């Protein structure tokens, strides 16, 4: 069995976690909507992740909706003491599967209670505020009122820590002036590197950066350079892409998702892969960068 042993650890809130975790999004049905195609297989993936040493899981009650949280509860409750479950709020799913903003104080409060109920916990360890000012990525917009709602929920003991998702660097700085931010979850991978400066800024502050779509998401990474490096180091292209992220900065935590135990163990094996400098130099060209980190 593949176990996580070499990628190291990093702080996430007041906990220390292994840098390679698991994202539950793909456990829901097609388009992250509806139930999984194989309920028992979904439970098996979650249990296999924990058995392999995964100690942080990313989820949201708008996956499904309600699907992944209920699967996590069925598979893993009562939870191990060292398991950190990170969820996010700020959106809801339409009847047609659309992703719609749900940003009012009532929406955010209701979402926290939905997560608490479906996960079967009294307190949520980390809640990421998902910002949805633009359907295509981070965009500027007001966040103070929304953060005030989360701060109130934290004061009430329903949330331990607050993070951001899909945020601009300016929004991250504004949020940090309002409350402690323990993680930022944005899109970032070999081919999508807009957050290079933000990652370095957060690393200096000891704040975790968690790339979503680390393997490209719904359009998996494809690159001749990536394929060539993978062949050279004797790994799969996706393992190389994950290993590059782990070597990019010490504050990067990974949450690759899959509904297959086979792919799960392939992903976790990336923790053992150390890329040489010449391979990193080749990979840097994918994102239009030639600098090494």
DACOR-V894939 format. One record per residue. N is the residue number from 1. RES is the residue in three letters. NEAR is the number of other C-alpha atoms within 10 Angstrom. D_FIRST is the distance of its C-alpha to the first C-alpha in Angstrom with 1 decimal. Layout:
[[N | RES | NEAR | D_FIRST] [N | RES | NEAR | D_FIRST]]
This chain:
[[1 | UNK | 7 | 0.0] [2 | UNK | 18 | 3.8] [3 | UNK | 16 | 6.3] [4 | UNK | 22 | 10.0] [5 | UNK | 16 | 12.0] [6 | UNK | 15 | 14.8] [7 | UNK | 21 | 16.6] [8 | UNK | 13 | 18.7] [9 | UNK | 16 | 20.2] [10 | UNK | 19 | 23.4] [11 | UNK | 17 | 25.8] [12 | UNK | 24 | 26.0] [13 | UNK | 21 | 29.1] [14 | UNK | 10 | 29.3] [15 | UNK | 11 | 25.6] [16 | UNK | 14 | 23.1] [17 | UNK | 20 | 19.9] [18 | UNK | 21 | 17.1] [19 | UNK | 28 | 18.3] [20 | UNK | 30 | 15.6] [21 | UNK | 24 | 15.9] [22 | UNK | 26 | 16.2] [23 | UNK | 22 | 19.4] [24 | UNK | 25 | 20.2] [25 | UNK | 25 | 23.2] [26 | UNK | 21 | 21.8] [27 | UNK | 32 | 21.2] [28 | UNK | 25 | 24.9] [29 | UNK | 18 | 27.0] [30 | UNK | 13 | 28.4] [31 | UNK | 13 | 29.9] [32 | UNK | 20 | 28.1] [33 | UNK | 23 | 30.7] [34 | UNK | 17 | 30.6] [35 | UNK | 19 | 27.8] [36 | UNK | 21 | 24.5] [37 | UNK | 13 | 24.9] [38 | UNK | 13 | 22.3] [39 | UNK | 12 | 22.3] [40 | UNK | 11 | 19.7] [41 | UNK | 15 | 17.2] [42 | UNK | 25 | 18.1] [43 | UNK | 20 | 17.4] [44 | UNK | 15 | 14.0] [45 | UNK | 24 | 13.0] [46 | UNK | 26 | 14.5] [47 | UNK | 16 | 12.7] [48 | UNK | 19 | 9.2] [49 | UNK | 22 | 10.5] [50 | UNK | 18 | 11.7] [51 | UNK | 13 | 8.8] [52 | UNK | 16 | 7.0] [53 | UNK | 17 | 10.4] [54 | UNK | 24 | 12.7] [55 | UNK | 22 | 16.2] [56 | UNK | 25 | 18.6] [57 | UNK | 23 | 19.2] [58 | UNK | 25 | 22.1] [59 | UNK | 27 | 24.2] [60 | UNK | 28 | 27.9] [61 | UNK | 27 | 30.1] [62 | UNK | 26 | 31.6] [63 | UNK | 26 | 28.5] [64 | UNK | 25 | 29.6] [65 | UNK | 20 | 31.7] [66 | UNK | 21 | 30.2] [67 | UNK | 24 | 27.4] [68 | UNK | 31 | 24.3] [69 | UNK | 30 | 25.6] [70 | UNK | 19 | 26.1] [71 | UNK | 23 | 22.7] [72 | UNK | 23 | 21.2] [73 | UNK | 17 | 23.6] [74 | UNK | 15 | 22.9] [75 | UNK | 17 | 19.1] [76 | UNK | 16 | 19.0] [77 | UNK | 13 | 22.5] [78 | UNK | 11 | 23.4] [79 | UNK | 15 | 21.4] [80 | UNK | 10 | 19.7] [81 | UNK | 7 | 22.2] [82 | UNK | 12 | 20.2] [83 | UNK | 17 | 19.5] [84 | UNK | 22 | 22.0] [85 | UNK | 20 | 23.0] [86 | UNK | 21 | 25.2] [87 | UNK | 24 | 27.5] [88 | UNK | 26 | 30.5] [89 | UNK | 27 | 34.0] [90 | UNK | 24 | 37.0] [91 | UNK | 23 | 36.6] [92 | UNK | 20 | 37.0] [93 | UNK | 18 | 36.4] [94 | UNK | 12 | 39.6] [95 | UNK | 8 | 40.1] [96 | UNK | 7 | 39.7] [97 | UNK | 15 | 36.3] [98 | UNK | 12 | 38.0] [99 | UNK | 15 | 36.7] [100 | UNK | 14 | 39.7] [101 | UNK | 18 | 40.5] [102 | UNK | 19 | 40.7] [103 | UNK | 21 | 42.1] [104 | UNK | 13 | 44.9] [105 | UNK | 16 | 44.7] [106 | UNK | 11 | 44.6] [107 | UNK | 16 | 41.8] [108 | UNK | 22 | 39.7] [109 | UNK | 19 | 40.5] [110 | UNK | 14 | 39.8] [111 | UNK | 22 | 36.4] [112 | UNK | 24 | 35.4] [113 | UNK | 17 | 36.5] [114 | UNK | 18 | 34.6] [115 | UNK | 25 | 31.3] [116 | UNK | 18 | 32.1] [117 | UNK | 17 | 32.8] [118 | UNK | 18 | 30.0] [119 | UNK | 28 | 27.3] [120 | UNK | 18 | 29.1] [121 | UNK | 16 | 29.7] [122 | UNK | 13 | 33.0] [123 | UNK | 19 | 32.3] [124 | UNK | 23 | 30.3] [125 | UNK | 20 | 28.5] [126 | UNK | 24 | 29.1] [127 | UNK | 28 | 31.2] [128 | UNK | 24 | 31.6] [129 | UNK | 25 | 35.0] [130 | UNK | 23 | 34.6] [131 | UNK | 28 | 37.7] [132 | UNK | 22 | 39.1] [133 | UNK | 15 | 42.4] [134 | UNK | 12 | 41.5] [135 | UNK | 11 | 39.4] [136 | UNK | 8 | 38.4] [137 | UNK | 13 | 37.0] [138 | UNK | 19 | 38.2] [139 | UNK | 16 | 42.0] [140 | UNK | 14 | 44.4] [141 | UNK | 14 | 45.5] [142 | UNK | 11 | 46.4] [143 | UNK | 17 | 43.7] [144 | UNK | 14 | 45.6] [145 | UNK | 12 | 46.5] [146 | UNK | 18 | 42.9] [147 | UNK | 20 | 41.6] [148 | UNK | 15 | 44.4] [149 | UNK | 16 | 43.1] [150 | UNK | 25 | 39.6] [151 | UNK | 20 | 41.2] [152 | UNK | 13 | 43.2] [153 | UNK | 17 | 40.1] [154 | UNK | 18 | 38.5] [155 | UNK | 11 | 41.7] [156 | UNK | 11 | 41.5] [157 | UNK | 12 | 38.0] [158 | UNK | 22 | 36.2] [159 | UNK | 20 | 34.4] [160 | UNK | 17 | 33.1] [161 | UNK | 22 | 32.7] [162 | UNK | 26 | 33.8] [163 | UNK | 29 | 32.4] [164 | UNK | 24 | 33.7] [165 | UNK | 25 | 32.4] [166 | UNK | 24 | 34.2] [167 | UNK | 26 | 36.6] [168 | UNK | 21 | 39.0] [169 | UNK | 19 | 39.4] [170 | UNK | 13 | 42.7] [171 | UNK | 20 | 41.3] [172 | UNK | 20 | 38.7] [173 | UNK | 13 | 41.5] [174 | UNK | 14 | 43.6] [175 | UNK | 20 | 40.9] [176 | UNK | 13 | 40.3] [177 | UNK | 11 | 44.1] [178 | UNK | 13 | 43.9] [179 | UNK | 15 | 40.8] [180 | UNK | 14 | 37.7] [181 | UNK | 20 | 35.1] [182 | UNK | 23 | 31.5] [183 | UNK | 28 | 29.8] [184 | UNK | 27 | 30.8] [185 | UNK | 21 | 28.9] [186 | UNK | 22 | 30.4] [187 | UNK | 21 | 29.7] [188 | UNK | 21 | 28.6] [189 | UNK | 23 | 26.8] [190 | UNK | 24 | 27.7] [191 | UNK | 20 | 30.6] [192 | UNK | 16 | 31.8] [193 | UNK | 15 | 32.7] [194 | UNK | 14 | 35.6] [195 | UNK | 17 | 34.2] [196 | UNK | 12 | 34.0] [197 | UNK | 11 | 36.8] [198 | UNK | 15 | 35.6] [199 | UNK | 25 | 32.1] [200 | UNK | 17 | 34.0] [201 | UNK | 13 | 36.4] [202 | UNK | 20 | 33.7] [203 | UNK | 16 | 31.9] [204 | UNK | 9 | 35.2] [205 | UNK | 11 | 35.4] [206 | UNK | 17 | 31.9] [207 | UNK | 23 | 31.1] [208 | UNK | 25 | 27.7] [209 | UNK | 28 | 27.7] [210 | UNK | 24 | 25.3] [211 | UNK | 23 | 25.6] [212 | UNK | 22 | 25.5] [213 | UNK | 21 | 25.1] [214 | UNK | 24 | 23.1] [215 | UNK | 24 | 22.5] [216 | UNK | 18 | 26.0] [217 | UNK | 13 | 25.7] [218 | UNK | 8 | 27.6] [219 | UNK | 8 | 28.6] [220 | UNK | 11 | 25.5] [221 | UNK | 18 | 26.3] [222 | UNK | 14 | 27.9] [223 | UNK | 14 | 29.4] [224 | UNK | 11 | 30.4] [225 | UNK | 16 | 29.7] [226 | UNK | 24 | 26.1] [227 | UNK | 17 | 25.5] [228 | UNK | 15 | 27.2] [229 | UNK | 22 | 25.2] [230 | UNK | 19 | 21.9] [231 | UNK | 13 | 23.2] [232 | UNK | 10 | 24.4] [233 | UNK | 15 | 21.2] [234 | UNK | 12 | 18.9] [235 | UNK | 16 | 17.1] [236 | UNK | 16 | 17.7] [237 | UNK | 22 | 20.7] [238 | UNK | 23 | 18.9] [239 | UNK | 21 | 16.5] [240 | UNK | 29 | 19.7] [241 | UNK | 24 | 21.5] [242 | UNK | 25 | 19.0] [243 | UNK | 24 | 19.0] [244 | UNK | 22 | 22.8] [245 | UNK | 22 | 23.0] [246 | UNK | 23 | 21.1] [247 | UNK | 17 | 23.6] [248 | UNK | 17 | 26.5] [249 | UNK | 16 | 27.1] [250 | UNK | 19 | 25.6] [251 | UNK | 25 | 26.4] [252 | UNK | 25 | 24.4] [253 | UNK | 28 | 21.6] [254 | UNK | 27 | 19.6] [255 | UNK | 26 | 18.9] [256 | UNK | 26 | 17.9] [257 | UNK | 24 | 18.0] [258 | UNK | 20 | 16.8] [259 | UNK | 22 | 17.1] [260 | UNK | 17 | 14.3] [261 | UNK | 17 | 10.7] [262 | UNK | 11 | 10.4] [263 | UNK | 15 | 12.5] [264 | UNK | 20 | 10.8] [265 | UNK | 19 | 7.6] [266 | UNK | 16 | 10.5] [267 | UNK | 27 | 12.4] [268 | UNK | 28 | 10.2] [269 | UNK | 22 | 9.9] [270 | UNK | 25 | 13.7] [271 | UNK | 24 | 13.6] [272 | UNK | 15 | 13.3] [273 | UNK | 20 | 16.1] [274 | UNK | 16 | 19.6] [275 | UNK | 17 | 22.4] [276 | UNK | 9 | 25.6] [277 | UNK | 11 | 28.9] [278 | UNK | 10 | 30.2] [279 | UNK | 19 | 27.3] [280 | UNK | 21 | 27.9] [281 | UNK | 16 | 31.6] [282 | UNK | 16 | 31.0] [283 | UNK | 26 | 28.8] [284 | UNK | 19 | 31.5] [285 | UNK | 15 | 33.9] [286 | UNK | 19 | 32.1] [287 | UNK | 13 | 33.3] [288 | UNK | 12 | 36.6] [289 | UNK | 14 | 36.0] [290 | UNK | 13 | 36.4] [291 | UNK | 9 | 35.9] [292 | UNK | 12 | 32.9] [293 | UNK | 11 | 31.2]]
